[in-house]
C-alpha cells in the first residue's frame, strides 16, 4: 500500500502539470482541464495498480481520455436540454430547481448507460426508449429470447446500482 501511495505521489509530481496542459490543449479551457487532471489522479487513487505502469504519460492519457469523453458527453446532454428549454414558450419554462434536477437525472442516466456492456445497453435502449418487445429485439439483433432477457436483467441490475 505504501509503495502504491509513493508511486501515485511521484506520478502526480512528475506529470500533473503536463497532463493539465495536454488536457487544456484539447479542451481549450484551463479550468476544465485542471478539474479533469485532478479527476484523473482521483481515479488512480481509487485502487488502480500503478506498480506495473511503464509509460506513465500514456497511462495518464488513456485515463484522462475516458474522463474527457464522459465530460464531453455530459456537456452535449446539457446543451441539448438547454436548447429544448429555450424552444419552450416563456410560461412553460421549468424553474431553475427543476432544470437542475433534470440535468442531474440526465447525468445519472448517462453514467448508468455508460457502465453497461454494449449488448446490454443496446437491449435496454431498444426496450425502454423505443418500446420494442423482447421477441422483436431478439429478431432484430439475431439473438435468442433468453439472451435478450439476460441482457435486460444485467441492464436493470446496472440501473439499480446507480440509484442513490
C-alpha positions as CSV (number, residue, x, y, z in Angstrom):
1,X,0.0,0.0,0.0
2,X,2.8,2.4,0.8
3,X,4.5,1.6,-2.5
4,X,1.2,2.4,-4.3
5,X,0.9,5.7,-2.5
6,X,4.5,6.6,-3.3
7,X,4.0,5.8,-6.9
8,X,0.9,8.0,-7.1
9,X,2.8,10.9,-5.4
10,X,5.6,10.5,-7.9
11,X,3.2,10.3,-10.9
12,X,1.4,13.4,-9.6
13,X,4.6,15.4,-9.0
14,X,6.2,14.4,-12.3
15,X,3.2,14.5,-14.7
16,X,0.3,16.6,-13.3
17,X,1.4,19.9,-14.9
18,X,2.0,18.1,-18.2
19,X,-1.4,16.4,-18.1
20,X,-3.2,19.6,-17.2
21,X,-1.5,21.3,-20.2
22,X,-2.3,18.3,-22.5
23,X,-6.0,18.5,-21.5
24,X,-6.1,22.3,-21.8
25,X,-4.8,22.0,-25.4
26,X,-7.6,19.6,-26.3
27,X,-10.4,21.3,-24.4
28,X,-9.5,24.9,-24.8
29,X,-10.3,25.6,-21.2
30,X,-7.8,25.6,-18.4
31,X,-10.3,25.4,-15.6
32,X,-12.0,22.2,-17.0
33,X,-8.5,20.8,-17.8
34,X,-7.5,21.3,-14.2
35,X,-10.6,19.6,-13.0
36,X,-10.1,16.6,-15.3
37,X,-6.5,16.3,-14.4
38,X,-7.5,16.1,-10.7
39,X,-10.2,13.6,-11.6
40,X,-7.6,11.5,-13.4
41,X,-5.5,11.3,-10.3
42,X,-8.5,10.7,-8.1
43,X,-9.4,7.8,-10.4
44,X,-5.9,6.4,-9.9
45,X,-6.4,6.7,-6.1
46,X,-9.5,4.6,-6.3
47,X,-7.4,1.4,-6.3
48,X,-5.7,1.0,-9.7
49,X,-2.4,-0.9,-9.5
50,X,0.3,1.6,-10.6
51,X,3.3,-0.6,-10.0
52,X,3.3,-2.0,-13.5
53,X,3.0,1.3,-15.3
54,X,5.9,1.5,-17.7
55,X,4.7,4.6,-19.7
56,X,3.2,7.0,-17.2
57,X,2.1,9.6,-19.7
58,X,0.5,7.1,-22.0
59,X,-1.3,5.6,-19.0
60,X,-2.5,9.0,-17.7
61,X,-3.6,10.0,-21.2
62,X,-5.7,6.9,-21.5
63,X,-7.4,7.5,-18.2
64,X,-7.9,11.2,-19.0
65,X,-9.3,10.5,-22.4
66,X,-12.1,8.4,-20.8
67,X,-12.9,11.2,-18.4
68,X,-12.7,13.8,-21.1
69,X,-15.1,11.7,-23.3
70,X,-17.6,11.5,-20.3
71,X,-17.3,15.2,-19.7
72,X,-17.9,16.0,-23.4
73,X,-20.9,13.7,-23.5
74,X,-22.4,15.3,-20.3
75,X,-21.8,18.8,-21.9
76,X,-23.6,17.6,-25.0
77,X,-26.6,16.3,-22.9
78,X,-26.8,19.6,-21.1
79,X,-26.6,21.7,-24.3
80,X,-29.4,19.6,-25.8
81,X,-31.5,20.0,-22.7
82,X,-30.9,23.8,-22.6
83,X,-31.7,24.1,-26.3
84,X,-35.0,22.3,-25.8
85,X,-35.8,24.6,-22.9
86,X,-35.0,27.7,-25.0
87,X,-37.5,26.5,-27.6
88,X,-40.4,26.4,-25.0
89,X,-42.7,29.4,-24.6
90,X,-41.8,31.5,-21.6
91,X,-44.7,30.5,-19.3
92,X,-43.9,26.8,-19.7
93,X,-40.2,27.0,-18.9
94,X,-39.4,24.9,-15.8
95,X,-38.0,26.5,-12.7
96,X,-34.2,26.7,-12.2
97,X,-34.6,24.0,-9.5
98,X,-36.5,21.7,-11.8
99,X,-33.9,22.3,-14.5
100,X,-31.1,21.3,-12.1
101,X,-33.0,18.1,-11.1
102,X,-33.4,17.2,-14.8
103,X,-29.7,17.8,-15.5
104,X,-28.8,15.7,-12.5
105,X,-31.1,12.9,-13.7
106,X,-29.6,13.1,-17.2
107,X,-26.1,12.7,-15.8
108,X,-27.2,9.7,-13.7
109,X,-28.8,8.1,-16.7
110,X,-25.7,8.7,-18.8
111,X,-23.4,7.2,-16.2
112,X,-25.7,4.2,-15.9
113,X,-25.8,3.6,-19.6
114,X,-22.0,4.1,-19.9
115,X,-21.4,1.4,-17.3
116,X,-23.4,-1.2,-19.1
117,X,-21.8,-3.7,-21.5
118,X,-22.6,-2.9,-25.2
119,X,-25.1,-5.7,-25.8
120,X,-27.0,-5.0,-22.5
121,X,-27.1,-1.3,-23.3
122,X,-28.5,-1.9,-26.8
123,X,-31.2,-4.2,-25.5
124,X,-32.1,-1.8,-22.7
125,X,-32.3,1.2,-25.1
126,X,-34.5,-0.7,-27.6
127,X,-36.9,-1.9,-24.9
128,X,-37.1,1.2,-22.7
129,X,-36.7,4.1,-25.2
130,X,-38.1,2.6,-28.4
131,X,-40.8,0.4,-26.7
132,X,-39.8,-2.7,-28.6
133,X,-40.8,-6.1,-27.1
134,X,-38.2,-8.8,-26.2
135,X,-39.2,-11.1,-29.1
136,X,-38.7,-8.3,-31.6
137,X,-35.4,-7.3,-30.1
138,X,-34.2,-10.9,-30.3
139,X,-35.3,-11.0,-34.0
140,X,-33.7,-7.6,-34.8
141,X,-30.4,-8.4,-33.1
142,X,-30.3,-12.1,-34.2
143,X,-30.0,-13.4,-30.7
144,X,-32.2,-15.7,-28.6
145,X,-35.0,-14.6,-26.4
146,X,-33.2,-15.9,-23.3
147,X,-30.1,-13.8,-24.3
148,X,-32.3,-10.7,-24.6
149,X,-33.7,-11.4,-21.1
150,X,-30.2,-12.0,-19.7
151,X,-29.0,-8.7,-21.2
152,X,-32.1,-6.9,-19.8
153,X,-31.5,-8.3,-16.4
154,X,-27.9,-7.2,-16.5
155,X,-29.1,-3.7,-17.6
156,X,-31.7,-3.4,-14.8
157,X,-29.2,-4.6,-12.2
158,X,-26.8,-1.9,-13.5
159,X,-29.6,0.7,-13.3
160,X,-30.2,-0.2,-9.6
161,X,-26.5,0.1,-8.8
162,X,-26.7,3.8,-9.7
163,X,-29.8,4.6,-7.6
164,X,-28.8,6.9,-4.8
